[in-house]
Amino acid sequence: MVIVRNNFSNLLLGFFILALTVSSLVSEFFQAPIISSRQLSRYQFLFSSEEIDKVNSVKLKTELGNFSLSKSNNTWVLKEPRTIDANSQIINEMLSSLKEIKIKRIFPKDQINLINFSLEKPIVELTLSPLKEKTRSLSFGLVNPIDKSTYMTFSNEDVIYHITLYNFNFEKVDIASLVDSRIFNFNVADISSLNIKDRNNNERINFNFKDNNWYDNKTLLDTEKVQNYLKEILSINTKFILDKRDEETQKDIDRYLEKPLYSISMTLKSGEKVNYQITSLIRSIKDVKVEERQNFLISASNRQHPFLVSKSNYKLFYKKTRHFKARNFKKFIY
């Protein structure tokens, strides 16, 4: 009987020691949070909307490359790896996603947790400035698909944040998604006036939006026709953007732009005025492979580089205001 009791005691002691060992290993391998979920209720979001809205410089590093962007006059520009107008919509979506991040837990920033959460070799590295009045570098690590969360840390902080997953695919951002290839980078609803003149300064198009109608001075225009025409203008696509130019290439471009075939002036409802120059068909441009007289150039006052455009779009500039006059319908009483 004594032997049975001793065996049971030894078994119980062994189980207790095993439990302590496993517990210590788990604790060592996966550090407990510094702050509990209940304590985190006062922190809630990682960033405030006001903090993110002040950001005017972004650096992004992923497996697809390193990208540097800056904002001036509410317009984002890609600085690296190329200097070119950036897609502001994508940048704004990227930053807006940071406003929604909520903190779930906070862990100590030690070597074990850095490895466990894939922060030693982060999936995404993001540098924002100014953020909380300084430049802050963020690293994002392991994504947990079960609860849609991830882990991140600041370079100058000694903690790791377990956070809700950001609603943006940072890791899929590439040069193509960051470049704004639109010639006219706004919508029809943003336009309050359009004026097009030919090289002899003769007016071809004159649209003015007033009291929910389009006019040529005081003449009422057909709203549907005007809006369809504006959509066609805004949808003009470029073959490519001439962002890499040496001195000789620039001389060729300047030569075409010196005497444009058409000049466009658009005024936006925000008060901004944007001017465009439409060249004649080009024969050749140094270091640019183009078919002779099959393309033309468009330059814009709010864009850094000129665009190469197919001559098939020329037909849009042949129209005149008289083509858009509203019809007069007479009412008949029977």
NUPA-881791 format. One record per residue (C-alpha): residue number from 1; residue in one letter; x, y, z. Coordinates in nm, 3 decimals, decimal comma, m for minus. Each point is the difference from the previous one (the first is absolute). Example, Ala and Ser with C-alpha at 12.3 -4.5 7.8 and 13.67 -1.06 7.14 Angstrom:
BEGIN
+-----+---------+---------+---------+---------+
! num ! residuo !       x !       y !       z !
+-----+---------+---------+---------+---------+
!   1 !       A !   1,230 !  m0,450 !   0,780 !
!   2 !       S !   0,137 !   0,344 !  m0,066 !
+-----+---------+---------+---------+---------+
% end
This chain:
BEGIN
+-----+---------+---------+---------+---------+
! num ! residuo !       x !       y !       z !
+-----+---------+---------+---------+---------+
!   1 !       M !   0,000 !   0,000 !   0,000 !
!   2 !       V !   0,288 !   0,229 !   0,083 !
!   3 !       I !   0,162 !  m0,085 !  m0,333 !
!   4 !       V !  m0,320 !   0,092 !  m0,188 !
!   5 !       R !  m0,024 !   0,331 !   0,185 !
!   6 !       N !   0,368 !   0,077 !  m0,072 !
!   7 !       N !  m0,049 !  m0,077 !  m0,369 !
!   8 !       F !  m0,308 !   0,226 !  m0,013 !
!   9 !       S !   0,189 !   0,280 !   0,178 !
!  10 !       N !   0,295 !  m0,035 !  m0,238 !
!  11 !       L !  m0,235 !   0,002 !  m0,299 !
!  12 !       L !  m0,178 !   0,311 !   0,127 !
!  13 !       L !   0,332 !   0,172 !   0,071 !
!  14 !       G !   0,130 !  m0,092 !  m0,345 !
!  15 !       F !  m0,315 !   0,135 !  m0,166 !
!  16 !       F !   0,031 !   0,323 !   0,200 !
!  17 !       I !   0,367 !   0,044 !  m0,099 !
!  18 !       L !  m0,088 !  m0,070 !  m0,366 !
!  19 !       A !  m0,280 !   0,259 !   0,011 !
!  20 !       L !   0,236 !   0,260 !   0,147 !
!  21 !       T !   0,262 !  m0,075 !  m0,266 !
!  22 !       V !  m0,249 !   0,030 !  m0,288 !
!  23 !       S !  m0,142 !   0,318 !   0,149 !
!  24 !       S !   0,343 !   0,159 !   0,035 !
!  25 !       L !   0,093 !  m0,099 !  m0,355 !
!  26 !       V !  m0,321 !   0,149 !  m0,139 !
!  27 !       S !   0,054 !   0,314 !   0,204 !
!  28 !       E !   0,356 !   0,025 !  m0,125 !
!  29 !       F !  m0,096 !  m0,070 !  m0,361 !
!  30 !       F !  m0,308 !   0,219 !  m0,015 !
!  31 !       Q !   0,028 !   0,291 !   0,237 !
!  32 !       A !  m0,312 !   0,113 !   0,182 !
!  33 !       P !  m0,142 !   0,339 !  m0,085 !
!  34 !       I !   0,123 !   0,300 !   0,196 !
!  35 !       I !  m0,346 !   0,159 !  m0,001 !
!  36 !       S !  m0,330 !  m0,188 !   0,012 !
!  37 !       S !  m0,293 !   0,052 !  m0,237 !
!  38 !       R !  m0,196 !   0,170 !   0,278 !
!  39 !       Q !   0,282 !   0,248 !   0,060 !
!  40 !       L !   0,024 !   0,064 !  m0,377 !
!  41 !       S !  m0,356 !   0,133 !  m0,021 !
!  42 !       R !   0,131 !   0,351 !   0,060 !
!  43 !       Y !   0,247 !  m0,028 !  m0,291 !
!  44 !       Q !  m0,239 !  m0,149 !  m0,261 !
!  45 !       F !   0,154 !   0,126 !  m0,327 !
!  46 !       L !   0,370 !  m0,006 !  m0,081 !
!  47 !       F !  m0,018 !   0,338 !  m0,178 !
!  48 !       S !  m0,245 !   0,287 !   0,001 !
!  49 !       S !  m0,147 !   0,137 !  m0,323 !
!  50 !       E !   0,164 !   0,336 !   0,070 !
!  51 !       E !   0,345 !  m0,159 !   0,024 !
!  52 !       I !  m0,034 !  m0,186 !  m0,331 !
!  53 !       D !  m0,143 !   0,306 !  m0,179 !
!  54 !       K !   0,320 !   0,193 !   0,078 !
!  55 !       V !   0,226 !  m0,256 !  m0,172 !
!  56 !       N !   0,172 !   0,146 !  m0,309 !
!  57 !       S !   0,278 !  m0,252 !  m0,054 !
!  58 !       V !  m0,025 !  m0,378 !  m0,041 !
!  59 !       K !   0,267 !  m0,265 !  m0,055 !
!  60 !       L !  m0,113 !  m0,355 !  m0,072 !
!  61 !       K !   0,218 !  m0,311 !  m0,015 !
!  62 !       T !  m0,137 !  m0,339 !  m0,109 !
!  63 !       E !   0,123 !  m0,298 !  m0,200 !
!  64 !       L !  m0,111 !   0,189 !  m0,313 !
!  65 !       G !   0,231 !   0,296 !   0,059 !
!  66 !       N !   0,078 !   0,320 !   0,188 !
!  67 !       F !  m0,222 !   0,301 !  m0,063 !
!  68 !       S !   0,023 !   0,358 !   0,122 !
!  69 !       L !  m0,286 !   0,252 !  m0,027 !
!  70 !       S !  m0,058 !   0,358 !   0,107 !
!  71 !       K !  m0,301 !   0,231 !   0,002 !
!  72 !       S !  m0,008 !   0,362 !  m0,110 !
!  73 !       N !  m0,315 !   0,211 !  m0,048 !
!  74 !       N !  m0,215 !  m0,308 !   0,072 !
!  75 !       T !   0,164 !  m0,188 !  m0,288 !
!  76 !       W !   0,215 !  m0,311 !   0,048 !
!  77 !       V !   0,318 !  m0,048 !  m0,203 !
!  78 !       L !   0,205 !  m0,316 !  m0,030 !
!  79 !       K !   0,367 !   0,086 !   0,069 !
!  80 !       E !   0,160 !  m0,346 !  m0,015 !
!  81 !       P !   0,067 !  m0,210 !  m0,202 !
!  82 !       R !  m0,126 !   0,257 !  m0,255 !
!  83 !       T !  m0,110 !   0,361 !   0,029 !
!  84 !       I !  m0,355 !   0,003 !  m0,130 !
!  85 !       D !  m0,353 !   0,100 !   0,101 !
!  86 !       A !  m0,144 !  m0,252 !   0,245 !
!  87 !       N !  m0,347 !  m0,145 !   0,021 !
!  88 !       S !  m0,136 !   0,209 !   0,288 !
!  89 !       Q !  m0,303 !  m0,225 !   0,037 !
!  90 !       I !   0,220 !  m0,302 !   0,077 !
!  91 !       I !   0,214 !   0,197 !   0,246 !
!  92 !       N !  m0,307 !   0,136 !   0,178 !
!  93 !       E !  m0,148 !  m0,352 !   0,023 !
!  94 !       M !   0,329 !  m0,123 !   0,144 !
!  95 !       L !   0,007 !   0,268 !   0,268 !
!  96 !       S !  m0,371 !  m0,028 !   0,076 !
!  97 !       S !   0,045 !  m0,369 !   0,076 !
!  98 !       L !   0,240 !   0,094 !   0,282 !
!  99 !       K !  m0,274 !   0,204 !   0,167 !
! 100 !       E !  m0,205 !  m0,317 !   0,050 !
! 101 !       I !   0,270 !  m0,204 !   0,179 !
! 102 !       K !  m0,097 !  m0,102 !   0,353 !
! 103 !       I !   0,235 !  m0,132 !   0,268 !
! 104 !       K !  m0,089 !  m0,347 !   0,134 !
! 105 !       R !   0,303 !  m0,066 !   0,225 !
! 106 !       I !   0,348 !   0,129 !   0,072 !
! 107 !       F !   0,300 !  m0,235 !   0,030 !
! 108 !       P !   0,359 !   0,062 !   0,106 !
! 109 !       K !   0,236 !   0,060 !  m0,291 !
! 110 !       D !   0,252 !  m0,277 !   0,059 !
! 111 !       Q !   0,183 !  m0,231 !  m0,240 !
! 112 !       I !  m0,242 !  m0,290 !   0,052 !
! 113 !       N !  m0,308 !   0,207 !  m0,083 !
! 114 !       L !   0,171 !   0,168 !  m0,296 !
! 115 !       I !   0,063 !  m0,346 !  m0,148 !
! 116 !       N !  m0,343 !  m0,140 !   0,094 !
! 117 !       F !  m0,185 !   0,290 !  m0,158 !
! 118 !       S !   0,223 !   0,022 !  m0,313 !
! 119 !       L !   0,119 !   0,347 !   0,096 !
! 120 !       E !   0,369 !  m0,088 !  m0,029 !
! 121 !       K !  m0,059 !  m0,008 !  m0,378 !
! 122 !       P !  m0,320 !   0,205 !  m0,033 !
! 123 !       I !  m0,246 !  m0,046 !  m0,285 !
! 124 !       V !  m0,054 !   0,377 !  m0,031 !
! 125 !       E !   0,207 !   0,296 !   0,119 !
! 126 !       L !  m0,162 !   0,341 !   0,003 !
! 127 !       T !   0,155 !   0,338 !   0,092 !
! 128 !       L !  m0,236 !   0,293 !   0,054 !
! 129 !       S !   0,078 !   0,365 !   0,061 !
! 130 !       P !  m0,110 !   0,190 !   0,193 !
! 131 !       L !  m0,175 !  m0,244 !   0,230 !
! 132 !       K !  m0,045 !   0,105 !   0,361 !
! 133 !       E !   0,226 !   0,299 !  m0,085 !
! 134 !       K !   0,289 !  m0,218 !  m0,122 !
! 135 !       T !   0,103 !  m0,258 !  m0,260 !
! 136 !       R !  m0,125 !  m0,345 !   0,100 !
! 137 !       S !   0,100 !  m0,334 !  m0,154 !
! 138 !       L !  m0,247 !  m0,288 !   0,024 !
! 139 !       S !   0,060 !  m0,369 !  m0,067 !
! 140 !       F !  m0,282 !  m0,245 !  m0,065 !
! 141 !       G !   0,048 !  m0,372 !   0,054 !
! 142 !       L !  m0,196 !  m0,323 !   0,018 !
! 143 !       V !  m0,362 !   0,004 !  m0,116 !
! 144 !       N !  m0,242 !  m0,221 !   0,192 !
! 145 !       P !  m0,271 !  m0,104 !  m0,253 !
! 146 !       I !  m0,221 !  m0,148 !   0,274 !
! 147 !       D !  m0,076 !   0,322 !   0,188 !
! 148 !       K !   0,121 !   0,235 !  m0,278 !
! 149 !       S !   0,266 !   0,164 !   0,210 !
! 150 !       T !   0,370 !   0,075 !  m0,032 !
! 151 !       Y !   0,295 !   0,127 !   0,201 !
! 152 !       M !   0,191 !   0,324 !  m0,035 !
! 153 !       T !   0,262 !   0,203 !   0,177 !
! 154 !       F !   0,156 !   0,344 !  m0,015 !
! 155 !       S !   0,377 !   0,015 !  m0,047 !
! 156 !       N !   0,042 !   0,225 !   0,305 !
! 157 !       E !  m0,233 !  m0,184 !   0,241 !
! 158 !       D !   0,060 !  m0,307 !   0,218 !
! 159 !       V !  m0,339 !  m0,159 !  m0,053 !
! 160 !       I !  m0,181 !  m0,205 !  m0,266 !
! 161 !       Y !  m0,363 !   0,076 !  m0,079 !
! 162 !       H !  m0,248 !  m0,275 !  m0,081 !
! 163 !       I !  m0,243 !   0,188 !  m0,224 !
! 164 !       T !  m0,303 !  m0,046 !  m0,223 !
! 165 !       L !   0,101 !  m0,064 !  m0,359 !
! 166 !       Y !   0,026 !   0,315 !  m0,214 !
! 167 !       N !  m0,249 !   0,020 !  m0,286 !
! 168 !       F !   0,261 !   0,053 !  m0,272 !
! 169 !       N !   0,239 !  m0,231 !  m0,188 !
! 170 !       F !   0,329 !   0,178 !   0,075 !
! 171 !       E !   0,199 !  m0,303 !  m0,112 !
! 172 !       K !  m0,156 !   0,012 !  m0,351 !
! 173 !       V !   0,083 !   0,364 !  m0,071 !
! 174 !       D !   0,225 !   0,038 !  m0,306 !
! 175 !       I !   0,120 !   0,277 !  m0,230 !
! 176 !       A !  m0,299 !  m0,045 !  m0,235 !
! 177 !       S !  m0,257 !   0,051 !   0,276 !
! 178 !       L !   0,179 !   0,306 !   0,140 !
! 179 !       V !   0,035 !   0,193 !  m0,327 !
! 180 !       D !  m0,293 !   0,220 !  m0,106 !
! 181 !       S !  m0,019 !  m0,053 !  m0,376 !
! 182 !       R !  m0,313 !   0,212 !  m0,044 !
! 183 !       I !   0,038 !   0,314 !  m0,208 !
! 184 !       F !  m0,307 !   0,163 !   0,152 !
! 185 !       N !   0,011 !  m0,100 !   0,366 !
! 186 !       F !  m0,347 !   0,103 !   0,114 !
! 187 !       N !  m0,368 !  m0,077 !  m0,070 !
! 188 !       V !  m0,269 !   0,164 !  m0,211 !
! 189 !       A !  m0,179 !   0,112 !   0,317 !
! 190 !       D !   0,312 !   0,200 !   0,095 !
! 191 !       I !  m0,008 !   0,223 !  m0,312 !
! 192 !       S !  m0,162 !   0,345 !  m0,004 !
! 193 !       S !   0,124 !   0,119 !  m0,343 !
! 194 !       L !   0,178 !  m0,122 !  m0,313 !
! 195 !       N !   0,153 !   0,213 !  m0,273 !
! 196 !       I !   0,179 !  m0,131 !  m0,311 !
! 197 !       K !   0,176 !   0,222 !  m0,254 !
! 198 !       D !   0,192 !  m0,083 !  m0,317 !
! 199 !       R !   0,348 !   0,124 !  m0,090 !
! 200 !       N !  m0,148 !   0,319 !  m0,148 !
! 201 !       N !  m0,172 !   0,074 !   0,333 !
! 202 !       N !  m0,342 !  m0,074 !  m0,146 !
! 203 !       E !  m0,240 !  m0,133 !   0,260 !
! 204 !       R !  m0,137 !  m0,347 !  m0,077 !
! 205 !       I !  m0,153 !  m0,104 !   0,331 !
! 206 !       N !  m0,134 !   0,217 !   0,281 !
! 207 !       F !  m0,193 !  m0,174 !   0,282 !
! 208 !       N !  m0,100 !   0,160 !   0,329 !
! 209 !       F !  m0,190 !  m0,174 !   0,278 !
! 210 !       K !  m0,257 !   0,211 !   0,182 !
! 211 !       D !  m0,318 !  m0,079 !   0,195 !
! 212 !       N !   0,030 !  m0,372 !  m0,086 !
! 213 !       N !   0,012 !   0,074 !  m0,375 !
! 214 !       W !   0,270 !   0,044 !  m0,264 !
! 215 !       Y !   0,020 !   0,324 !  m0,199 !
! 216 !       D !   0,200 !   0,164 !  m0,277 !
! 217 !       N !  m0,007 !   0,347 !   0,151 !
! 218 !       K !  m0,381 !   0,039 !   0,021 !
! 219 !       T !  m0,098 !  m0,274 !  m0,245 !
! 220 !       L !  m0,136 !  m0,315 !   0,164 !
! 221 !       L !   0,181 !  m0,320 !  m0,102 !
! 222 !       D !  m0,113 !  m0,361 !  m0,001 !
! 223 !       T !   0,118 !  m0,130 !   0,340 !
! 224 !       E !   0,015 !  m0,366 !  m0,107 !
! 225 !       K !   0,205 !   0,077 !  m0,311 !
! 226 !       V !   0,239 !   0,223 !   0,194 !
! 227 !       Q !   0,054 !  m0,257 !   0,275 !
! 228 !       N !   0,056 !  m0,281 !  m0,251 !
! 229 !       Y !   0,256 !   0,215 !  m0,180 !
! 230 !       L !   0,178 !   0,082 !   0,327 !
! 231 !       K !   0,012 !  m0,372 !   0,085 !
! 232 !       E !   0,165 !  m0,067 !  m0,337 !
! 233 !       I !   0,258 !   0,273 !   0,061 !
! 234 !       L !   0,082 !  m0,126 !   0,350 !
! 235 !       S !   0,031 !  m0,359 !  m0,122 !
! 236 !       I !   0,283 !   0,077 !  m0,245 !
! 237 !       N !   0,275 !  m0,250 !   0,076 !
! 238 !       T !   0,373 !   0,039 !  m0,043 !
! 239 !       K !   0,227 !  m0,250 !  m0,174 !
! 240 !       F !   0,274 !   0,094 !   0,243 !
! 241 !       I !   0,125 !   0,285 !   0,215 !
! 242 !       L !   0,317 !   0,176 !  m0,114 !
! 243 !       D !   0,163 !   0,017 !   0,344 !
! 244 !       K !   0,354 !  m0,092 !  m0,112 !
! 245 !       R !   0,137 !   0,279 !  m0,216 !
! 246 !       D !   0,349 !   0,120 !  m0,079 !
! 247 !       E !   0,077 !   0,347 !  m0,137 !
! 248 !       E !  m0,049 !  m0,096 !  m0,366 !
! 249 !       T !  m0,328 !  m0,179 !   0,069 !
! 250 !       Q !  m0,126 !   0,304 !   0,193 !
! 251 !       K !   0,088 !   0,226 !  m0,294 !
! 252 !       D !  m0,210 !  m0,214 !  m0,235 !
! 253 !       I !  m0,293 !   0,008 !   0,242 !
! 254 !       D !   0,027 !   0,376 !   0,052 !
! 255 !       R !   0,003 !   0,051 !  m0,376 !
! 256 !       Y !  m0,339 !  m0,168 !  m0,033 !
! 257 !       L !  m0,149 !   0,169 !   0,304 !
! 258 !       E !   0,119 !   0,346 !  m0,108 !
! 259 !       K !  m0,284 !   0,029 !  m0,253 !
! 260 !       P !  m0,280 !  m0,228 !   0,122 !
! 261 !       L !  m0,281 !  m0,095 !  m0,235 !
! 262 !       Y !  m0,259 !   0,037 !   0,278 !
! 263 !       S !  m0,003 !   0,158 !   0,344 !
! 264 !       I !  m0,236 !  m0,118 !   0,273 !
! 265 !       S !  m0,091 !   0,185 !   0,316 !
! 266 !       M !  m0,204 !  m0,171 !   0,271 !
! 267 !       T !  m0,124 !   0,162 !   0,318 !
! 268 !       L !  m0,097 !  m0,228 !   0,286 !
! 269 !       K !  m0,271 !   0,068 !   0,256 !
! 270 !       S !   0,276 !   0,023 !   0,259 !
! 271 !       G !   0,127 !   0,311 !  m0,183 !
! 272 !       E !   0,308 !  m0,175 !  m0,143 !
! 273 !       K !   0,076 !   0,077 !  m0,365 !
! 274 !       V !   0,183 !  m0,258 !  m0,212 !
! 275 !       N !   0,144 !   0,072 !  m0,345 !
! 276 !       Y !   0,084 !  m0,256 !  m0,270 !
! 277 !       Q !   0,189 !   0,024 !  m0,326 !
! 278 !       I !  m0,074 !  m0,234 !  m0,291 !
! 279 !       T !   0,274 !  m0,028 !  m0,261 !
! 280 !       S !  m0,021 !  m0,079 !  m0,369 !
! 281 !       L !   0,085 !  m0,356 !  m0,106 !
! 282 !       I !   0,365 !  m0,072 !   0,075 !
! 283 !       R !   0,252 !  m0,131 !  m0,247 !
! 284 !       S !   0,266 !  m0,106 !   0,247 !
! 285 !       I !   0,140 !   0,057 !   0,349 !
! 286 !       K !   0,352 !  m0,095 !   0,094 !
! 287 !       D !   0,022 !  m0,334 !   0,188 !
! 288 !       V !  m0,376 !  m0,054 !  m0,028 !
! 289 !       K !  m0,119 !  m0,275 !  m0,233 !
! 290 !       V !  m0,312 !   0,132 !  m0,175 !
! 291 !       E !  m0,155 !  m0,040 !  m0,342 !
! 292 !       E !   0,020 !   0,314 !  m0,210 !
! 293 !       R !  m0,313 !   0,220 !   0,024 !
! 294 !       Q !  m0,197 !  m0,259 !   0,198 !
! 295 !       N !   0,015 !   0,172 !   0,339 !
! 296 !       F !  m0,009 !   0,339 !   0,166 !
! 297 !       L !   0,100 !   0,144 !   0,336 !
! 298 !       I !  m0,208 !   0,143 !   0,283 !
! 299 !       S !   0,157 !   0,206 !   0,277 !
! 300 !       A !  m0,188 !   0,105 !   0,313 !
! 301 !       S !   0,073 !   0,286 !   0,240 !
! 302 !       N !  m0,065 !  m0,226 !   0,300 !
! 303 !       R !   0,213 !  m0,294 !  m0,115 !
! 304 !       Q !   0,377 !  m0,039 !  m0,009 !
! 305 !       H !   0,040 !  m0,179 !  m0,331 !
! 306 !       P !  m0,160 !   0,009 !  m0,348 !
! 307 !       F !  m0,210 !  m0,290 !  m0,132 !
! 308 !       L !   0,022 !  m0,182 !  m0,334 !
! 309 !       V !  m0,350 !  m0,055 !  m0,141 !
! 310 !       S !  m0,137 !  m0,182 !  m0,305 !
! 311 !       K !  m0,129 !   0,219 !  m0,285 !
! 312 !       S !  m0,335 !  m0,184 !   0,019 !
! 313 !       N !  m0,087 !   0,245 !   0,281 !
! 314 !       Y !   0,037 !   0,302 !  m0,228 !
! 315 !       K !  m0,365 !  m0,021 !  m0,108 !
! 316 !       L !  m0,108 !   0,125 !   0,344 !
! 317 !       F !   0,151 !   0,341 !  m0,071 !
! 318 !       Y !  m0,177 !   0,046 !  m0,335 !
! 319 !       K !  m0,336 !   0,074 !   0,162 !
! 320 !       K !  m0,139 !   0,347 !   0,065 !
! 321 !       T !  m0,239 !   0,141 !   0,259 !
! 322 !       R !  m0,287 !   0,020 !  m0,249 !
! 323 !       H !  m0,011 !  m0,381 !  m0,007 !
! 324 !       F !  m0,115 !   0,004 !   0,363 !
! 325 !       K !  m0,285 !   0,253 !  m0,010 !
! 326 !       A !  m0,321 !  m0,109 !   0,170 !
! 327 !       R !  m0,298 !  m0,066 !  m0,224 !
! 328 !       N !  m0,304 !   0,225 !   0,028 !
! 329 !       F !  m0,311 !  m0,207 !   0,055 !
! 330 !       K !  m0,334 !   0,166 !  m0,066 !
! 331 !       K !  m0,299 !  m0,102 !   0,203 !
! 332 !       F !  m0,315 !  m0,077 !  m0,190 !
! 333 !       I !  m0,342 !   0,009 !   0,158 !
! 334 !       Y !  m0,264 !  m0,222 !  m0,152 !
+-----+---------+---------+---------+---------+
% end
